[in-house]
Amino acid sequence: MSFPSQEQRTVIEHRGRPLVVVAGPGTGKTRTLVERMIGLLMEDWNREVSFVTFTRTSRRDTRRRIECVLDVSVLEETAFVFPRTSTLHTYAKRLVHRYAARIGRSSDFSVLIEDKGETALVLDELISDLGLQLDTKSVRKGIRCFRSTNRWPVNFPATSSERIRILQHFESLLRFYNTFDIEGLVVSARIILQDFADVPPLYLQVDEYQDLDPNDQQLVQLAAASHPSSQVVVVGDDAQSIYGFRHANYEGIRALWDSPEWEHVSFLDCHRLLAHVQNAARALIANEEYVGKLNPRPDDGRRIHTLQCTNIDVQMRAVGKIIMDLKSNGQNQEGQPLSYKDFIVLCPGATFVKLIATDLQNRFGIPTKQQKRESIPDEYWSLLLVLRMLHSEDSLALRQWLSLTGLRKREVANIRCEAMQKGESLYSYCAKLADQRIRGIYDALSRLRDTKDDFVNFCRVLAEFPNLSIQEQVLSEMMQRIDGATRESVAIDFVIRSIYEKFGLLETESESDMPEDDKVLVTTLHRAKGLESEYVFVTWMNSKYMPMPNRDVHEERRVLYVALTRARQDVILTFYEMFDFNEHRRLREEAMSPFLQEIRDHLDIKRMSKKDVCNM
């Protein structure tokens, strides 16, 4: 089908009132948003045009598409308030940076890095200060839920007055350390858009709106109303909302659809899925009354291959055999021989991922890769803390460094409490202390400042920083980013930002980029979002795993819907027979997920035994 369709052109050329686009899988929504963004920039390169999406891969691809049409200078972010492509949290962070003084905050704030224990550090201090009989994990869960939804978790173990004190003291600690939690960035950005009238017109394109929590969605709505000339387009599909455990609000897209303040367009024609897959996916959600849907396709007589395996081992053998056979004889949609990277294997949970990935590698020699969140190595983290202290007198970085100097936990706690009582930052308070362990930090920072105009000496002094243990390779890599720019303080900021970007430290919505090497991706059903491949295997489709116990059944249905719609050529479903000890009989097709039972007419079920697999 030629691009753009009439509906897509409507979105590309739309100007004026906010617009909500409901677009199902494979309908060209991202390409449409990119074309709209290009059009807005061609009309006026100085516009604050931004595209909010949720994976670094998507942001990278979006940037490449724009660069193919427009001069790369249009994408240089230094001249603009907002990044051209980002996550919503990064967008909110830039807004708060620009208008921090309006909310009584300094613009050189940091953001808590949860994976390195910064959030836990602040929460431990909160619990200690308030004398709470709560654990860090439950307090974090409660605060995150409230800041995302304005509601505390059901049965959160604290009284109303304790909850108020928790929020107030958490905010006090964040201000003391000049930092934000990731949800707090959105809260502050909302205050800025709601209370101040001189924000420039915002030209914002938001993808996957259904994956935002209620407060995120309110931020987008405030952006649409922030200026008479602002133009906001959001794209979403409530049928693909699968992050309820992160407070994603799938009902938000319907609220915009029904709002008289928003115009709306729907994309109903899928350009990726073959008819038999598309129709099966449609049937799966037919009775759910979602705004998002796809048009039916003429029945081509094909059905989704579904393997009823006699046991788990047969299931794994069958997946490996089919991958090897297809790779040897199949082609991708461009007519090229298939590679391993043209296959995705989806599983209900991480345990199954490890099990089948190991089997594919050991039994068949099939190279596999698994999605995982990238974590910053300790060496890079230590270097980052030093650079943060050097660049902006970062109290939170200093707080962590104090623990490396030999100070006992009680000593550090007393210093922190004394600084808070005096109304001073930890950094300025510690600068006046005579303790030689603390003086060593400030003396080393002073030497770094004195040598910042001499690149060689700067590197030497950095390598000698007390308690900094760092390999020469890491130091060399990071210092190359500073070379030629150490005379400006912004250079340190550039290195800090590059480390954040390298390890995706602020991109909590997304997984890290997957390498382009030729391997089969084995991952969970939830992590299938945003992926697509020639062939997709959806495994362990047993009633005991899909839906998973104690999960929202409607969301579990949406999870399977997303999984089915990842394939460009075909989907292969697998489940295994089980023995029912209560009825003393073997469950055959009855062991299949009830979701698959509902779309039985769209499946071609074939029973597979060990003998059948060996003869494949």
C-alpha positions as CSV (number, residue, x, y, z in Angstrom):
1,M,0.0,0.0,0.0
2,S,1.4,3.4,-1.0
3,F,2.4,5.9,1.7
4,P,0.9,8.1,2.9
5,S,-2.7,6.9,3.0
6,Q,-5.5,9.5,3.3
7,E,-5.6,9.0,7.1
8,Q,-1.8,9.3,7.3
9,R,-1.8,12.4,5.2
10,T,-4.4,14.0,7.5
11,V,-2.0,13.5,10.4
12,I,1.0,14.7,8.5
13,E,-0.7,17.9,7.4
14,H,-2.7,18.5,10.6
15,R,-2.2,21.9,12.2
16,G,-4.0,23.5,15.1
17,R,-6.0,21.7,17.8
18,P,-4.5,18.7,19.6
19,L,-4.9,15.5,17.7
20,V,-5.2,11.9,19.0
21,V,-4.4,9.1,16.6
22,V,-5.4,5.5,17.4
23,A,-3.2,3.2,15.4
24,G,-2.9,-0.5,15.6
25,P,0.3,-2.6,15.0
26,G,1.9,-2.3,11.6
27,T,-0.2,0.7,10.5
28,G,2.7,3.1,9.9
29,K,2.2,5.3,12.9
30,T,5.9,6.0,13.6
31,R,6.6,6.8,10.0
32,T,3.7,9.2,9.9
33,L,4.8,11.0,13.0
34,V,8.3,11.4,11.5
35,E,6.9,12.8,8.3
36,R,4.8,15.2,10.3
37,M,7.9,16.3,12.3
38,I,9.8,16.9,9.1
39,G,7.0,19.0,7.7
40,L,6.9,21.2,10.8
41,L,10.7,21.7,10.7
42,M,10.7,22.5,7.0
43,E,8.1,25.2,7.7
44,D,10.2,26.7,10.5
45,W,13.5,25.2,11.6
46,N,13.4,27.2,14.9
47,R,10.3,25.5,16.2
48,E,10.6,23.5,19.4
49,V,9.6,20.2,17.6
50,S,10.0,17.0,19.6
51,F,9.2,13.4,19.2
52,V,8.7,11.4,22.3
53,T,9.1,7.6,22.0
54,F,10.2,4.8,24.3
55,T,13.2,2.9,23.0
56,R,16.6,4.1,22.0
57,T,16.3,2.1,18.8
58,S,13.2,4.1,17.8
59,R,14.8,7.4,18.7
60,R,17.9,6.5,16.7
61,D,15.9,5.4,13.6
62,T,13.7,8.5,13.9
63,R,16.8,10.7,13.9
64,R,18.3,8.9,10.9
65,R,15.0,9.4,8.9
66,I,15.0,13.1,9.6
67,E,18.7,13.5,8.8
68,C,18.0,12.0,5.4
69,V,15.7,14.9,4.6
70,L,16.9,17.8,6.6
71,D,20.3,19.3,7.4
72,V,21.8,17.7,10.6
73,S,22.0,21.1,12.2
74,V,18.2,21.0,12.6
75,L,18.7,18.2,15.1
76,E,21.4,19.8,17.2
77,E,19.8,20.1,20.6
78,T,22.1,22.7,22.1
79,A,20.2,25.6,20.5
80,F,16.8,24.4,21.7
81,V,15.0,24.1,25.0
82,F,13.8,20.5,24.2
83,P,15.5,17.5,22.6
84,R,14.3,16.6,19.1
85,T,13.9,12.9,20.1
86,S,13.7,11.6,23.6
87,T,11.7,9.8,26.2
88,L,9.0,11.7,28.1
89,H,11.2,11.7,31.2
90,T,14.1,13.3,29.3
91,Y,11.6,15.8,27.8
92,A,10.4,16.7,31.3
93,K,14.0,16.9,32.6
94,R,14.8,19.5,29.9
95,L,11.7,21.5,30.8
96,V,12.7,21.5,34.5
97,H,16.3,22.5,33.7
98,R,15.1,25.5,31.7
99,Y,12.5,26.7,34.3
100,A,14.0,25.3,37.6
101,A,14.1,28.7,39.2
102,R,10.4,29.0,38.8
103,I,9.9,26.1,41.2
104,G,12.6,27.1,43.6
105,R,15.2,24.6,42.3
106,S,18.7,24.9,40.9
107,S,19.2,24.1,37.2
108,D,22.2,22.0,37.9
109,F,20.2,19.2,39.6
110,S,20.9,15.5,39.2
111,V,18.4,12.7,38.8
112,L,18.4,9.6,41.1
113,I,20.0,6.6,39.4
114,E,18.1,3.7,40.9
115,D,20.3,0.9,39.6
116,K,23.3,2.3,41.5
117,G,21.5,2.6,44.8
118,E,20.9,6.4,44.9
119,T,17.1,6.0,45.4
120,A,17.7,3.4,48.1
121,L,20.2,5.7,49.8
122,V,17.7,8.6,50.1
123,L,14.9,6.3,51.2
124,D,17.0,4.7,53.8
125,E,17.7,8.1,55.2
126,L,14.0,8.9,55.1
127,I,13.0,5.8,57.0
128,S,15.7,6.4,59.6
129,D,14.8,10.1,60.0
130,L,11.1,9.4,60.5
131,G,11.6,6.2,62.5
132,L,9.4,4.2,60.2
133,Q,9.0,0.5,60.6
134,L,8.9,0.0,56.9
135,D,11.4,-1.5,54.4
136,T,12.9,0.5,51.6
137,K,11.3,-1.5,48.8
138,S,7.7,-0.9,50.1
139,V,8.3,2.8,50.6
140,R,9.7,3.1,47.1
141,K,6.7,1.3,45.7
142,G,4.3,3.5,47.6
143,I,6.0,6.8,46.6
144,R,6.3,5.7,43.0
145,C,2.6,4.7,42.8
146,F,1.5,8.0,44.4
147,R,3.6,10.1,42.1
148,S,2.4,8.2,39.1
149,T,-1.3,7.9,39.9
150,N,-2.0,10.3,42.8
151,R,-3.0,7.2,44.8
152,W,-1.2,5.1,47.3
153,P,-1.0,1.3,46.8
154,V,-3.9,-0.7,48.3
155,N,-2.9,-1.8,51.8
156,F,0.2,0.5,52.0
157,P,1.2,0.0,55.6
158,A,1.1,3.6,56.8
159,T,-1.5,5.9,58.2
160,S,-2.7,9.0,56.4
161,S,-0.5,11.3,58.5
162,E,2.5,9.0,58.0
163,R,2.0,9.1,54.2
164,I,2.0,12.9,54.3
165,R,5.2,12.9,56.3
166,I,6.8,10.4,54.0
167,L,6.1,12.6,50.9
168,Q,7.2,15.8,52.6
169,H,10.4,14.4,54.0
170,F,11.2,12.7,50.7
171,E,10.9,16.1,49.0
172,S,13.1,17.7,51.6
173,L,15.8,15.1,51.0
174,L,15.6,15.6,47.3
175,R,16.0,19.3,47.7
176,F,18.8,18.9,50.1
177,Y,20.7,16.8,47.6
178,N,19.6,18.9,44.6
179,T,18.2,15.9,42.9
180,F,14.9,14.5,41.5
181,D,13.4,11.1,41.4
182,I,12.3,10.2,37.8
183,E,8.6,10.6,38.6
184,G,9.3,13.9,40.4
185,L,10.6,15.3,37.1
186,V,7.1,14.8,35.6
187,V,5.4,16.3,38.6
188,S,7.6,19.4,38.4
189,A,7.2,19.7,34.7
190,R,3.5,19.7,35.1
191,I,3.7,22.5,37.7
192,I,5.7,24.6,35.2
193,L,3.3,24.1,32.4
194,Q,0.3,24.7,34.6
195,D,1.5,27.8,36.5
196,F,3.6,29.7,34.0
197,A,2.4,31.3,30.8
198,D,5.6,32.2,29.0
199,V,6.6,28.7,27.9
200,P,7.2,28.8,24.1
201,P,4.8,27.0,21.7
202,L,5.4,23.2,21.9
203,Y,5.2,21.0,18.8
204,L,5.1,17.6,20.4
205,Q,4.6,14.2,18.9
206,V,4.0,11.4,21.4
207,D,4.2,7.7,20.5
208,E,2.7,4.9,22.5
209,Y,0.5,7.1,24.6
210,Q,-1.1,4.1,26.2
211,D,2.2,3.2,27.9
212,L,2.2,6.4,30.0
213,D,0.9,6.6,33.5
214,P,-1.8,9.1,34.5
215,N,0.6,11.8,35.5
216,D,2.6,11.4,32.4
217,Q,-0.5,11.7,30.3
218,Q,-1.5,14.8,32.2
219,L,1.8,16.4,31.3
220,V,1.1,15.8,27.6
221,Q,-2.3,17.3,28.0
222,L,-0.8,20.4,29.7
223,A,1.7,20.7,26.9
224,A,-1.2,20.8,24.4
225,A,-2.8,23.6,26.4
226,S,0.4,25.5,27.4
227,H,0.3,28.0,24.5
228,P,-2.3,29.0,22.0
229,S,0.2,28.0,19.2
230,S,1.2,24.7,20.7
231,Q,0.5,21.6,18.5
232,V,0.4,18.2,20.1
233,V,-0.3,14.9,18.4
234,V,-0.4,11.7,20.4
235,V,-0.5,8.2,18.9
236,G,-1.6,5.1,20.9
237,D,-3.5,1.9,20.9
238,D,-5.3,0.7,24.1
239,A,-5.2,-2.9,22.8
240,Q,-1.4,-2.8,23.1
241,S,-1.2,-1.5,26.6
242,I,0.8,-4.1,28.6
243,Y,2.6,-2.1,31.3
244,G,-0.1,-2.0,34.0
245,F,2.5,-3.1,36.6
246,R,4.2,0.3,35.9
247,H,0.9,2.1,36.3
248,A,0.4,2.6,32.5
249,N,-3.1,3.9,31.9
250,Y,-4.6,2.2,28.9
251,E,-7.9,4.1,29.4
252,G,-6.1,7.4,28.7
253,I,-6.3,7.0,25.0
254,R,-10.1,6.6,25.1
255,A,-10.4,9.7,27.3
256,L,-8.7,11.8,24.6
257,W,-10.7,10.1,21.9
258,D,-13.9,11.1,23.6
259,S,-12.8,14.6,24.5
260,P,-14.3,17.5,22.6
261,E,-11.0,19.3,22.9
262,W,-9.2,16.8,20.8
263,E,-9.6,15.9,17.1
264,H,-9.1,12.2,16.3
265,V,-8.1,10.0,13.4
266,S,-7.7,6.2,13.4
267,F,-5.4,3.9,11.3
268,L,-7.2,0.6,10.6
269,D,-5.1,-0.8,7.8
270,C,-2.1,-3.0,8.8
271,H,0.8,-3.1,6.3
272,R,3.0,-5.6,8.2
273,L,0.9,-8.7,9.1
274,L,-0.3,-11.4,6.8
275,A,-4.0,-12.0,6.7
276,H,-4.1,-15.1,8.8
277,V,-2.1,-13.6,11.6
278,Q,-4.0,-10.3,11.5
279,N,-7.4,-12.0,11.6
280,A,-6.3,-14.2,14.5
281,A,-5.1,-11.2,16.4
282,R,-8.3,-9.3,15.7
283,A,-10.4,-12.3,17.0
284,L,-8.4,-12.4,20.2
285,I,-9.5,-8.9,21.2
286,A,-12.9,-8.8,19.4
287,N,-15.0,-8.6,22.6
288,E,-12.8,-6.2,24.5
289,E,-14.3,-3.0,23.1
290,Y,-10.9,-1.3,22.6
291,V,-10.7,2.0,20.6
292,G,-7.7,0.4,18.8
293,K,-8.5,-2.2,16.2
294,L,-7.6,-3.4,12.7
295,N,-9.7,-3.9,9.6
296,P,-10.4,-7.5,8.7
297,R,-8.6,-9.1,5.8
298,P,-10.0,-11.6,3.3
299,D,-9.5,-15.2,4.5
300,D,-6.6,-16.7,2.6
301,G,-7.2,-20.2,4.0
302,R,-4.0,-20.1,6.1
303,R,-4.0,-20.7,9.8
304,I,-1.4,-20.1,12.5
305,H,0.9,-23.1,13.0
306,T,0.3,-24.4,16.6
307,L,2.4,-27.2,18.0
308,Q,0.8,-29.4,20.6
309,C,4.0,-31.0,22.0
310,T,4.0,-34.1,24.2
311,N,6.4,-32.5,26.7
312,I,8.6,-29.5,27.3
313,D,11.7,-31.1,25.7
314,V,9.7,-31.8,22.5
315,Q,8.6,-28.2,22.5
316,M,12.2,-26.9,22.6
317,R,13.4,-29.4,20.1
318,A,10.6,-28.4,17.7
319,V,11.5,-24.7,17.9
320,G,15.1,-25.4,17.2
321,K,14.3,-27.7,14.3
322,I,11.9,-25.2,12.6
323,I,14.4,-22.4,13.0
324,M,17.2,-24.5,11.3
325,D,14.8,-25.6,8.5
326,L,13.5,-22.1,7.8
327,K,17.0,-20.6,7.9
328,S,18.2,-23.2,5.4
329,N,15.3,-22.8,3.0
330,G,13.5,-19.6,3.7
331,Q,13.7,-16.0,2.5
332,N,12.9,-12.7,4.1
333,Q,10.4,-10.3,2.6
334,E,13.1,-8.8,0.4
335,G,13.9,-12.2,-1.1
336,Q,17.2,-12.5,0.7
337,P,18.2,-15.7,2.6
338,L,17.0,-15.7,6.2
339,S,19.5,-15.0,9.0
340,Y,19.3,-16.0,12.7
341,K,18.3,-12.4,13.5
342,D,15.1,-12.9,11.5
343,F,13.7,-15.0,14.4
344,I,12.3,-14.1,17.8
345,V,11.4,-16.6,20.5
346,L,9.0,-15.2,23.1
347,C,8.4,-16.8,26.5
348,P,6.1,-16.1,29.5
349,G,9.0,-15.3,31.9
350,A,12.7,-15.0,32.4
351,T,13.1,-18.6,33.6
352,F,11.8,-19.9,30.3
353,V,14.0,-17.5,28.3
354,K,17.1,-18.9,29.9
355,L,15.9,-22.5,29.4
356,I,15.1,-22.3,25.7
357,A,18.1,-20.0,24.9
358,T,20.5,-22.5,26.4
359,D,18.8,-25.4,24.6
360,L,19.0,-23.7,21.2
361,Q,22.6,-23.0,21.7
362,N,23.7,-26.4,23.2
363,R,21.5,-28.7,21.2
364,F,21.4,-27.0,17.8
365,G,24.4,-24.5,17.9
366,I,21.9,-21.7,17.3
367,P,23.4,-18.4,18.5
368,T,21.0,-16.5,20.8
369,K,20.9,-13.2,22.5
370,Q,18.7,-12.0,25.4
371,Q,17.4,-8.6,26.2
372,K,18.6,-7.1,29.4
373,R,18.8,-3.7,30.9
374,E,22.2,-2.2,30.6
375,S,23.9,-1.4,33.9
376,I,26.8,1.1,34.3
377,P,30.0,-0.7,35.5
378,D,31.3,0.4,38.8
379,E,34.4,2.0,37.3
380,Y,32.4,4.3,35.1
381,W,30.1,5.0,38.0
382,S,33.0,6.1,40.2
383,L,34.3,8.3,37.4
384,L,30.9,9.8,37.0
385,L,30.6,10.7,40.7
386,V,33.9,12.5,40.6
387,L,32.9,14.5,37.4
388,R,29.6,15.4,39.0
389,M,31.4,16.8,42.1
390,L,33.8,18.7,39.9
391,H,31.1,20.1,37.6
392,S,28.3,21.2,39.9
393,E,29.4,20.6,43.5
394,D,27.0,17.6,43.5
395,S,26.0,16.9,47.2
396,L,24.5,13.5,46.3
397,A,27.7,12.4,44.6
398,L,29.7,13.6,47.6
399,R,27.4,11.7,49.9
400,Q,28.3,8.5,48.2
401,W,32.0,9.3,48.1
402,L,32.1,9.9,51.8
403,S,31.4,6.2,52.3
404,L,34.6,5.5,50.4
405,T,36.8,7.6,52.6
406,G,36.8,5.4,55.7
407,L,34.0,7.4,57.5
408,R,31.7,5.2,59.4
409,K,28.0,5.1,58.6
410,R,27.1,6.9,61.8
411,E,29.6,9.6,61.1
412,V,28.2,10.2,57.6
413,A,24.7,10.3,59.0
414,N,25.6,12.9,61.6
415,I,27.3,15.1,59.0
416,R,24.2,14.9,56.8
417,C,21.8,15.7,59.6
418,E,24.0,18.6,60.8
419,A,24.0,20.1,57.3
420,M,20.3,19.8,57.0
421,Q,19.7,21.4,60.4
422,K,21.9,24.4,59.4
423,G,20.1,24.7,56.0
424,E,23.3,24.2,54.0
425,S,24.0,21.8,51.2
426,L,26.1,18.8,52.1
427,Y,28.8,20.0,49.7
428,S,29.2,23.5,51.2
429,Y,28.9,22.2,54.8
430,C,31.6,19.5,54.3
431,A,33.9,22.1,52.6
432,K,34.3,23.7,56.1
433,L,35.1,20.5,58.0
434,A,38.6,19.8,59.1
435,D,38.5,16.0,58.9
436,Q,41.5,15.0,56.7
437,R,39.6,12.3,55.0
438,I,37.1,14.8,53.7
439,R,39.7,17.5,53.1
440,G,41.4,15.0,50.7
441,I,38.3,15.0,48.5
442,Y,38.2,18.8,48.2
443,D,42.0,19.1,47.7
444,A,41.8,16.6,44.8
445,L,38.9,18.4,43.3
446,S,40.8,21.7,43.5
447,R,43.8,20.2,41.7
448,L,41.5,19.0,39.0
449,R,40.1,22.5,38.5
450,D,43.6,23.9,38.4
451,T,44.6,21.5,35.6
452,K,41.6,21.7,33.4
453,D,43.4,23.8,30.8
454,D,46.1,21.1,30.5
455,F,44.6,17.9,29.2
456,V,47.6,15.7,30.1
457,N,47.9,16.9,33.7
458,F,44.1,16.8,34.1
459,C,44.1,13.1,33.2
460,R,47.1,12.5,35.6
461,V,45.4,14.2,38.5
462,L,42.1,12.4,37.8
463,A,43.9,9.1,37.9
464,E,45.3,10.0,41.3
465,F,42.0,11.0,42.8
466,P,41.7,9.4,46.3
467,N,39.7,6.2,46.4
468,L,39.1,6.3,42.6
469,S,40.1,2.9,41.1
470,I,39.9,3.0,37.4
471,Q,41.5,1.1,34.6
472,E,43.6,3.1,32.1
473,Q,41.3,1.9,29.2
474,V,38.2,3.4,30.9
475,L,40.0,6.6,31.8
476,S,41.4,7.0,28.2
477,E,37.9,6.4,26.7
478,M,36.2,9.0,28.8
479,M,39.1,11.5,28.6
480,Q,39.0,11.4,24.8
481,R,35.6,12.9,25.1
482,I,37.0,15.8,27.0
483,D,40.1,16.3,24.9
484,G,40.1,19.7,23.1
485,A,37.3,21.0,25.2
486,T,38.6,21.0,28.8
487,R,38.9,24.8,28.9
488,E,35.1,25.1,29.2
489,S,33.1,23.8,32.1
490,V,30.5,22.6,29.6
491,A,33.0,19.9,28.5
492,I,32.6,18.1,31.9
493,D,28.9,18.4,31.4
494,F,29.3,16.8,28.0
495,V,31.2,13.8,29.4
496,I,28.6,13.4,32.2
497,R,25.9,13.4,29.6
498,S,27.7,11.0,27.3
499,I,28.1,8.5,30.2
500,Y,24.4,8.8,30.9
501,E,23.5,8.2,27.3
502,K,26.0,5.4,26.9
503,F,24.4,3.4,29.6
504,G,20.8,4.7,29.2
505,L,20.8,5.9,32.8
506,L,17.6,8.0,32.5
507,E,15.7,5.9,30.0
508,T,13.7,3.8,32.4
509,E,10.9,3.1,29.9
510,S,13.1,1.2,27.5
511,E,15.5,-1.6,27.1
512,S,18.9,-1.1,25.8
513,D,19.6,-1.4,22.1
514,M,20.1,-4.9,20.9
515,P,23.2,-5.5,18.9
516,E,22.8,-6.1,15.2
517,D,24.7,-9.4,15.3
518,D,23.2,-12.5,13.7
519,K,21.5,-14.2,16.6
520,V,18.1,-15.4,17.5
521,L,16.5,-13.0,20.1
522,V,15.0,-14.9,23.0
523,T,13.0,-12.7,25.3
524,T,9.8,-12.4,27.4
525,L,6.4,-11.6,26.0
526,H,6.4,-8.2,27.7
527,R,9.6,-7.2,26.1
528,A,8.2,-8.0,22.6
529,K,6.8,-4.4,22.5
530,G,8.3,-2.4,19.7
531,L,10.0,-5.5,18.1
532,E,9.2,-7.1,14.8
533,S,10.8,-10.0,12.9
534,E,10.2,-12.4,10.0
535,Y,9.2,-15.3,12.2
536,V,8.0,-15.2,15.8
537,F,7.7,-18.2,18.1
538,V,5.4,-17.8,21.1
539,T,6.2,-20.6,23.5
540,W,4.7,-22.2,26.6
541,M,1.2,-21.2,25.6
542,N,-0.3,-23.4,28.3
543,S,-3.3,-22.5,30.4
544,K,-1.1,-22.3,33.5
545,Y,1.2,-19.6,31.9
546,M,-1.2,-17.6,29.7
547,P,-2.8,-15.9,31.4
548,M,-0.3,-15.9,34.3
549,P,-1.9,-16.4,37.7
550,N,-2.6,-13.3,39.8
551,R,-2.3,-11.0,36.8
552,D,-5.0,-8.9,35.1
553,V,-6.6,-11.2,32.6
554,H,-7.4,-8.3,30.2
555,E,-3.8,-7.1,30.2
556,E,-2.6,-10.7,29.7
557,R,-4.8,-10.9,26.6
558,R,-3.2,-7.7,25.4
559,V,0.2,-9.1,26.0
560,L,-0.6,-12.1,23.7
561,Y,-2.1,-9.6,21.1
562,V,1.2,-7.7,21.0
563,A,3.1,-11.0,20.7
564,L,1.1,-12.2,17.7
565,T,1.5,-8.9,15.9
566,R,5.3,-8.9,15.9
567,A,5.7,-11.2,12.8
568,R,6.2,-10.0,9.3
569,Q,5.8,-13.5,7.8
570,D,4.4,-16.0,10.4
571,V,3.8,-16.9,14.0
572,I,4.4,-20.3,15.4
573,L,2.7,-21.1,18.7
574,T,3.7,-23.9,21.0
575,F,2.3,-25.6,24.1
576,Y,2.9,-28.9,25.8
577,E,0.6,-31.6,27.1
578,M,0.2,-32.0,30.9
579,F,-1.0,-34.6,33.3
580,D,-4.0,-33.6,35.4
581,F,-3.4,-35.4,38.7
582,N,-6.9,-34.5,39.9
583,E,-8.6,-36.2,37.0
584,H,-5.9,-38.8,36.5
585,R,-5.6,-38.2,32.8
586,R,-3.3,-36.5,30.3
587,L,-4.5,-33.1,29.1
588,R,-3.9,-32.8,25.4
589,E,-5.4,-29.9,23.6
590,E,-7.1,-28.9,26.8
591,A,-3.7,-27.8,28.1
592,M,-3.7,-25.0,25.7
593,S,-4.2,-21.4,26.9
594,P,-7.9,-20.4,27.0
595,F,-7.0,-17.4,24.8
596,L,-6.0,-19.8,22.1
597,Q,-9.1,-21.9,22.7
598,E,-11.1,-18.8,21.9
599,I,-9.4,-18.4,18.5
600,R,-9.3,-22.1,17.8
601,D,-10.7,-21.6,14.3
602,H,-7.6,-19.5,13.4
603,L,-5.1,-22.2,14.4
604,D,-3.7,-25.2,12.7
605,I,-2.9,-27.5,15.6
606,K,-0.4,-30.3,15.0
607,R,0.5,-32.9,17.7
608,M,4.3,-33.4,18.0
609,S,6.0,-36.3,19.8
610,K,9.7,-37.0,20.1
611,K,9.5,-39.2,17.1
612,D,7.9,-36.5,15.0
613,V,10.6,-34.0,16.0
614,C,13.4,-36.4,15.1
615,N,11.8,-37.0,11.7
616,M,11.5,-33.3,10.8
